[in-house]
Amino acid sequence: MKDLNIVTDTQLALPDTPYRACHFIDGQRVDSAEGRTSERVSPSHGVVVSRAALGGEAEAEAAIRVARAAFDDGRWSRLSGRVRAIVLNRVADLIEANAERLALMETLESGKPITQARAECSGAADLWRYAASLARTVHGDSHNTLGGDVLAMVLKEPIGVVSIITPWNFPFWILSQKLPFALAAGCTCVVKPSEMTPSTTAMLAELLTEAGLPAGVCNIVLGCGNPVGSLMSTHEAVDMVSFTGSTAVGKTITKVAGETLKKVALELGGKNAQVIFGDADLESAADAVTFGVYFNVGQCCNSSSRIIVHEDIAEEFVARVVALSRKVAFGNPLHPDTQVGAIVTPEHQAKIDGYVRAAVAAGAELCLGGEALDVPGVGAQFYRPTVLRNVTPDMAIAREEVFGPVLCVLTFQTLDEAIALSNDAHYGLSAGVWSDNVHTCLEFSRRAQAGTVWTNTWMDGFSEVTFGGMKQSGQGREIGSYGFEEFLEVKSVVMRLGRTRQPWVKTS
């Protein structure tokens, strides 16, 4: 472990008792009808940190029916945008006031570093505030050039009941990319967080009540994809499903939701490339690559898990990344200096290791890492920051989402080759390009098959700038005005003024 910056101590104490997470249905915190619960053992400390109600079809059915009734009676959908915005802004204030409590629970359940959890939870407040602004500014169109006796309007109305299904890697942030925008549009919602990280979503229920959100407008059901998520994706009373998670599950949701022709918005996997040209600022690029692959322990759909480097600078650039990787603070997530925390489950850790071992067996060169690690005083659910070079495009590690702190390196000679390698994936979530030549950056950005392209930076995000993928990275968009409009239906209203319509049936 001499080549790693290990952090073993902590500045935060573990809670005395596990957090008790409940369902939230019709404004009430409730346990499961059968009394079933699930426990979450912290991946970074090996102790039970939360005990959550484990729901089934009964709880999901109840939540959906309540959300349907709440939408149909207009208690939220027919309120003015101003009133909805007031409530959403109150939620944002309460999120900021409770950010430390939310962040600690997020770290305990997911294993991510506390500093990253703090940024995620406190930063989510801005998403709620931006959504609140959209609630007041949404509008349709009018057409007054159709003739002197005709006026037409195009209205934007809430789509109805939305099922929101969120993952374990960014539980609070991804929830905040969806829920406030759905609420701003006037929808009612049923939310299911991952069974591995249910608590911050359950905590949000308290804040929604305190902010004055009417009962039944947002309902939360804790449980597994089957049966809870399955019913949320197929129920006839649900109008839309918004899901973030694996591509495999996203494909299943698309199929089953098609039986009732629900709208489906999906944010799925990624195999995101950063392309580094010879004229790039190599110091900044190496730092961004290191951040991009190790942020959130690499368990991030936007992870820059492959880099495509010009042959002339490949050796120098890889050496820079390896040197920086050795300096990354790695270990106890409860220490503020830690940058790389724990892997979410032992099974996922084994999957990551399997990808690395298969790549080495296929001829890739291991420059750093490549093994699980037992951090003294913390536990064994950690994976060393790993860099592999001499990776070829046909290797699984270059094509599939590893979802761990593993970087693979490919090389190129020409711009066309770099673009072809970047696009040679089933996914199309994000991509990056590093060059001091604006023409290179612009051409790459226009030709890259990705929903987001960063130039001379990585993973800068803003509430105003929409996010989503191409190809098997998903469909639909989140955040920004485009993400907001996912939750709206468009309706045309055509009005004829006076008695000017000519009769179709002649009476004489």
C-alpha positions in Angstrom: 0.0 0.0 0.0 3.0 2.3 -0.2 1.8 3.6 -3.6 -1.5 4.7 -2.2 -2.7 7.7 -0.1 -4.7 5.8 2.5 -7.0 7.5 5.0 -8.0 5.3 7.9 -9.3 7.7 10.6 -12.5 9.7 10.7 -13.8 13.0 12.0 -17.4 11.8 12.2 -19.0 9.3 14.6 -21.2 6.5 13.4 -24.9 6.9 14.6 -25.9 5.1 17.8 -28.9 3.5 16.2 -29.9 2.7 12.6 -32.2 5.3 10.9 -35.8 4.0 10.5 -37.1 4.7 7.0 -40.8 4.4 6.3 -43.1 4.6 3.3 -44.8 8.0 2.7 -48.3 7.6 1.4 -51.0 10.3 1.4 -48.9 12.5 3.7 -48.3 9.8 6.3 -45.2 7.8 7.3 -46.3 4.2 7.3 -44.8 0.8 7.8 -45.4 -2.2 5.4 -48.7 -3.9 5.8 -46.9 -7.2 6.5 -44.3 -5.5 8.8 -41.4 -6.5 6.6 -38.2 -4.5 6.8 -34.7 -4.5 5.2 -31.4 -3.6 6.7 -28.6 -1.7 5.0 -25.1 -2.5 6.1 -22.6 0.3 5.5 -20.2 -0.8 2.7 -17.5 1.2 4.4 -17.9 0.3 8.1 -19.8 -3.1 8.1 -22.5 -2.0 10.6 -26.3 -1.6 10.1 -27.0 2.1 9.4 -30.6 2.0 8.4 -33.7 -0.2 8.7 -36.3 0.4 6.0 -39.9 -0.7 5.5 -39.9 -3.3 2.7 -42.9 -2.7 0.5 -44.8 -4.9 -1.9 -47.7 -4.6 -4.3 -50.1 -3.4 -1.5 -48.0 -0.4 -0.7 -47.3 0.4 -4.4 -51.0 0.1 -5.3 -52.0 2.4 -2.4 -49.4 5.0 -3.4 -50.4 5.0 -7.0 -54.1 5.3 -6.2 -53.5 8.2 -3.9 -51.3 10.0 -6.5 -54.1 9.4 -9.1 -56.7 10.9 -6.9 -54.5 13.8 -5.9 -53.9 14.6 -9.6 -57.5 14.3 -10.7 -59.0 16.5 -7.9 -56.6 19.3 -8.8 -55.2 19.9 -5.3 -51.8 20.5 -7.0 -52.2 20.3 -10.7 -54.6 23.2 -10.8 -52.7 25.5 -8.5 -51.0 28.5 -10.0 -47.3 28.3 -10.9 -46.6 30.9 -8.3 -48.1 28.8 -5.5 -46.2 25.7 -6.7 -43.0 27.7 -6.8 -43.4 28.9 -3.3 -43.6 25.3 -2.0 -40.6 24.2 -4.1 -38.5 27.1 -2.8 -39.4 26.2 0.7 -38.2 22.6 0.0 -34.9 24.0 -1.3 -34.4 26.0 1.9 -35.1 22.9 4.1 -32.7 20.8 2.0 -29.9 23.3 2.7 -30.8 23.4 6.4 -30.7 19.6 6.6 -27.8 19.0 4.2 -25.4 17.6 6.8 -27.9 15.1 8.1 -28.7 14.0 4.5 -25.0 13.8 3.5 -24.0 11.6 6.5 -26.8 9.1 5.8 -25.8 9.1 2.1 -22.2 8.3 2.9 -23.2 5.6 5.4 -25.5 3.8 2.9 -23.5 4.2 -0.3 -19.8 4.4 0.8 -19.1 7.6 -1.1 -16.8 10.2 0.5 -18.6 12.6 2.9 -17.3 15.7 1.0 -18.9 14.4 -2.2 -22.2 13.6 -0.3 -22.3 17.1 1.1 -21.9 18.7 -2.3 -24.6 16.4 -3.7 -27.1 17.0 -1.0 -26.6 20.8 -0.5 -26.2 21.3 -4.3 -29.5 19.6 -5.0 -31.3 22.7 -3.5 -30.4 24.6 -6.7 -32.2 22.1 -8.8 -35.4 22.7 -6.7 -35.0 26.4 -7.0 -34.5 26.3 -10.8 -37.5 24.0 -11.1 -39.5 26.5 -9.0 -38.6 29.2 -11.5 -39.9 27.1 -14.4 -43.2 26.6 -12.7 -43.8 30.3 -13.0 -42.5 30.8 -16.5 -43.9 27.9 -18.5 -46.3 28.9 -21.3 -47.8 27.8 -24.5 -48.4 29.6 -27.8 -51.2 31.4 -29.5 -52.0 31.6 -33.2 -54.0 34.7 -34.3 -53.1 34.6 -38.0 -55.6 31.8 -38.9 -58.3 34.1 -40.0 -60.3 36.9 -38.4 -62.8 34.5 -36.9 -60.4 31.9 -35.5 -58.1 31.9 -32.5 -55.9 28.8 -31.6 -53.9 28.1 -28.5 -51.3 25.5 -27.7 -51.4 24.7 -24.0 -48.8 22.8 -21.9 -50.4 20.8 -19.1 -49.0 18.3 -16.6 -48.8 14.8 -17.9 -50.4 13.3 -14.8 -49.1 10.6 -12.4 -45.3 10.0 -12.7 -43.5 7.0 -11.4 -39.9 8.0 -10.4 -37.4 5.2 -9.9 -33.9 6.2 -8.7 -30.6 4.3 -8.3 -28.1 3.9 -5.4 -25.1 5.8 -6.7 -26.5 9.4 -6.4 -29.8 8.8 -4.4 -30.6 12.4 -3.5 -29.1 14.2 -6.5 -30.9 12.0 -9.1 -34.1 12.3 -7.2 -33.7 16.1 -7.4 -33.1 15.9 -11.1 -36.6 14.4 -11.5 -39.0 15.2 -8.6 -39.0 19.0 -8.5 -39.4 19.3 -12.2 -42.3 16.9 -12.2 -43.9 18.8 -9.3 -43.2 22.2 -11.0 -45.2 20.9 -14.0 -48.1 20.1 -11.7 -47.7 16.3 -11.8 -48.2 14.0 -8.8 -45.6 11.3 -8.1 -44.8 7.9 -6.7 -41.1 7.5 -5.9 -39.1 4.3 -5.4 -35.5 4.7 -4.3 -33.0 1.9 -4.5 -33.4 -0.6 -1.7 -29.7 -0.1 -0.9 -30.0 3.6 -0.3 -33.6 4.4 0.7 -33.0 6.8 3.6 -32.3 10.2 2.1 -35.5 9.8 0.0 -37.4 8.9 3.1 -35.9 11.9 4.9 -37.1 14.2 2.1 -40.7 13.2 2.9 -40.4 15.1 6.2 -39.2 18.2 4.3 -42.0 18.0 1.8 -44.6 18.0 4.6 -42.9 20.9 6.4 -42.8 22.9 3.1 -46.6 22.5 2.7 -46.8 20.1 -0.2 -50.4 18.8 -0.1 -50.8 15.2 1.1 -50.9 12.6 -1.7 -48.9 14.8 -4.2 -45.7 12.9 -3.6 -45.7 9.4 -2.3 -42.7 7.2 -1.5 -42.6 3.4 -1.5 -39.5 1.6 -0.3 -38.8 -1.8 -1.7 -37.3 -3.8 -4.6 -37.7 -3.5 -8.3 -39.9 -6.6 -8.2 -42.7 -6.1 -7.2 -42.7 -2.4 -6.4 -40.9 -1.0 -9.5 -42.6 -3.5 -11.7 -46.1 -2.3 -10.6 -45.1 1.3 -10.9 -44.0 0.7 -14.5 -47.2 -1.2 -15.6 -50.1 0.2 -13.6 -52.8 1.7 -15.8 -53.2 4.7 -13.4 -49.6 5.8 -14.1 -49.0 8.1 -17.1 -45.2 8.3 -17.2 -42.2 6.4 -15.8 -38.9 8.3 -15.2 -36.1 5.8 -14.5 -32.3 6.0 -13.9 -30.3 2.8 -13.7 -28.9 0.1 -15.8 -29.6 -0.2 -19.5 -30.9 -3.8 -19.1 -33.6 -2.6 -16.6 -34.4 0.4 -18.8 -35.1 -1.9 -21.7 -37.4 -4.0 -19.6 -39.3 -0.9 -18.4 -39.7 0.3 -22.0 -41.2 -3.1 -22.9 -43.7 -3.4 -20.0 -44.7 0.3 -20.1 -45.5 -0.2 -23.8 -48.5 -2.3 -22.8 -50.3 0.9 -21.7 -48.3 3.3 -23.9 -46.9 5.2 -21.0 -44.3 7.9 -21.7 -40.9 6.6 -20.6 -37.8 8.7 -19.8 -34.6 6.8 -19.2 -31.1 7.8 -18.0 -29.0 4.7 -18.3 -25.4 3.6 -18.7 -22.4 5.1 -20.2 -18.9 4.3 -21.5 -17.7 7.8 -21.7 -14.5 8.8 -23.5 -12.2 11.7 -23.0 -10.0 12.4 -26.1 -6.7 14.1 -25.5 -4.9 15.7 -28.4 -1.2 16.5 -28.5 -1.8 20.3 -28.1 -3.9 20.0 -25.0 -3.1 21.4 -21.6 -1.8 18.0 -20.3 -1.7 19.0 -16.6 -5.4 20.1 -16.6 -6.4 17.1 -18.7 -4.7 14.6 -16.4 -6.3 16.1 -13.4 -9.7 16.0 -15.0 -9.2 12.4 -16.1 -8.2 11.4 -12.6 -11.3 13.2 -11.2 -13.5 11.7 -13.9 -12.7 8.1 -13.2 -12.5 8.1 -9.4 -15.3 10.5 -8.5 -17.9 8.6 -6.6 -15.6 5.6 -6.6 -16.1 5.4 -10.4 -19.8 4.3 -9.7 -21.1 7.1 -11.9 -22.9 7.0 -15.3 -20.7 9.9 -16.4 -17.5 8.3 -15.3 -14.7 8.9 -17.9 -13.7 5.3 -17.8 -11.8 5.3 -21.0 -9.4 7.8 -22.4 -8.3 8.0 -26.0 -4.9 9.7 -26.2 -2.8 10.8 -29.2 0.1 8.3 -29.7 2.7 11.1 -29.5 1.8 11.9 -25.9 0.4 8.7 -24.7 3.3 7.5 -22.6 3.8 10.9 -20.9 0.1 11.4 -20.3 -0.4 8.0 -18.8 2.5 8.6 -16.5 0.9 11.8 -15.3 -2.4 10.1 -14.6 -0.7 7.2 -12.7 1.2 9.7 -10.6 -1.9 11.6 -9.7 -3.8 8.4 -9.0 -1.2 7.5 -6.4 -2.0 10.8 -4.6 -5.7 10.4 -4.5 -6.9 10.2 -0.9 -8.4 6.7 -0.6 -10.2 5.1 2.3 -12.6 6.0 5.1 -15.5 7.9 3.6 -16.2 9.7 6.8 -12.9 11.7 6.7 -13.2 15.0 4.8 -9.9 14.4 3.0 -11.1 11.1 1.4 -11.7 11.3 -2.3 -12.3 7.6 -3.1 -14.5 5.5 -0.8 -16.1 2.1 -0.7 -17.6 -0.1 -3.3 -21.4 -0.5 -2.9 -21.5 -4.3 -2.4 -19.1 -7.2 -2.4 -20.8 -8.6 -5.5 -20.1 -5.4 -7.4 -16.5 -5.4 -6.2 -16.1 -8.9 -7.6 -17.6 -7.8 -10.9 -15.1 -4.9 -11.2 -12.2 -7.2 -10.5 -13.5 -9.7 -13.1 -13.3 -7.0 -15.8 -9.8 -6.1 -14.8 -8.5 -9.6 -14.7 -10.1 -10.4 -18.1 -8.4 -7.3 -19.7 -5.0 -8.3 -18.3 -5.5 -11.9 -19.6 -6.4 -10.4 -23.0 -3.1 -8.4 -23.2 -3.8 -5.1 -21.4 -1.0 -3.8 -19.3 -1.7 -3.0 -15.6 -0.1 0.3 -14.7 -1.6 0.7 -11.2 -4.0 -1.1 -8.9 -6.0 -4.1 -10.1 -7.0 -5.6 -6.8 -9.4 -5.3 -3.9 -8.1 -3.7 -0.7 -8.6 -4.1 3.0 -8.4 -0.6 4.6 -7.1 -1.0 8.2 -9.8 -0.1 10.7 -12.5 0.3 8.0 -13.0 -2.8 6.0 -12.4 -4.9 2.8 -15.0 -3.4 0.5 -12.6 -1.2 -1.4 -10.9 -1.4 -4.8 -7.6 0.2 -5.6 -7.5 3.0 -8.2 -6.6 1.1 -11.4 -5.1 2.2 -14.7 -4.8 -0.2 -17.7 -3.1 0.7 -21.0 -2.6 -1.2 -24.3 -6.3 -1.7 -24.2 -7.9 -2.6 -27.6 -11.4 -1.6 -28.7 -12.7 -5.2 -28.8 -12.0 -5.8 -25.1 -15.0 -5.9 -22.7 -13.4 -3.3 -20.5 -13.3 -0.8 -23.4 -17.0 -1.4 -24.3 -18.9 -2.3 -21.2 -19.8 -0.2 -18.1 -17.4 -1.3 -15.3 -18.8 1.1 -12.8 -15.7 1.2 -10.6 -12.4 3.1 -10.2 -10.9 1.6 -13.4 -9.4 3.6 -16.3 -8.6 2.0 -19.6 -6.3 3.8 -22.2 -6.6 3.6 -26.0 -4.6 5.6 -28.5 -5.2 7.3 -31.8 -3.3 9.1 -34.6 -6.0 11.3 -36.4 -9.1 13.2 -35.5 -11.3 10.9 -37.6 -9.8 7.9 -35.7 -10.4 9.6 -32.4 -14.0 10.3 -33.2 -14.6 6.8 -34.5 -13.1 5.2 -31.3 -15.2 7.6 -29.1 -18.4 6.6 -31.0 -17.6 2.9 -31.1 -19.9 2.0 -28.2 -23.5 1.1 -27.6 -23.7 4.0 -25.2 -23.9 7.7 -25.9 -24.1 9.6 -22.6 -21.2 11.9 -22.6 -17.8 12.6 -24.1 -14.9 15.0 -23.7 -12.2 16.6 -25.9 -9.0 18.3 -24.8 -7.2 20.6 -27.3 -6.1 24.2 -27.6 -7.5 24.3 -31.1 -11.1 25.5 -31.1 -11.7 24.0 -34.6 -10.7 20.5 -33.2 -13.0 21.0 -30.2 -15.9 22.1 -32.4 -15.6 19.3 -34.9 -15.3 16.7 -32.3 -18.3 18.2 -30.4 -20.5 18.1 -33.5 -19.6 14.6 -34.5 -19.5 12.9 -31.1 -22.6 10.7 -30.5 -23.2 11.8 -27.0 -25.9 13.8 -25.1 -23.2 16.0 -23.4 -19.8 16.9 -24.8 -17.3 18.7 -22.5 -14.4 20.6 -24.1 -11.3 21.2 -21.9 -13.3 20.3 -18.8 -15.2 17.3 -17.4 -18.5 16.9 -15.6 -19.3 20.6 -15.2 -23.0 20.7 -14.6 -25.7 23.4 -14.3 -29.3 23.3 -13.4 -30.1 25.2 -16.6 -28.2 22.8 -18.9 -30.2 19.7 -19.9 -28.7 16.2 -19.5 -29.4 12.9 -21.1 -28.1 10.3 -23.5 -28.1 8.9 -27.0 -28.2 5.3 -28.2 -28.5 2.9 -25.3 -27.7 5.6 -22.7 -31.4 6.4 -22.6 -34.2 8.6 -24.0 -35.6 11.9 -22.9 -33.8 14.6 -21.0 -33.5 15.7 -17.4 -33.0 19.2 -15.8 -33.0 22.4 -17.7 -36.1 23.5 -19.6 -36.0 20.4 -21.8 -36.1 18.2 -18.8 -39.0 20.1 -17.4 -41.0 19.7 -20.6 -40.7 15.9 -20.4 -43.4 16.2 -17.7 -45.8 18.2 -19.9 -48.4 17.3 -22.4 -49.2 19.6 -25.3 -52.8 20.3 -26.1 -54.2 22.4 -29.0 -57.4 24.5 -28.5 -59.0 25.9 -31.6 -61.8 28.5 -31.2 -64.1 29.9 -33.8 -65.5 33.4 -32.9 -69.1 34.2 -33.5 -71.4 32.2 -35.8 -69.1 32.1 -38.8 -68.7 28.3 -39.2 -70.2 27.1 -42.5 -72.7 24.2 -42.0 -71.6 20.8 -43.4 -75.1 19.5 -43.7 -77.4 21.7 -45.7 -81.0 21.9 -44.3 -82.6 23.5 -47.3 
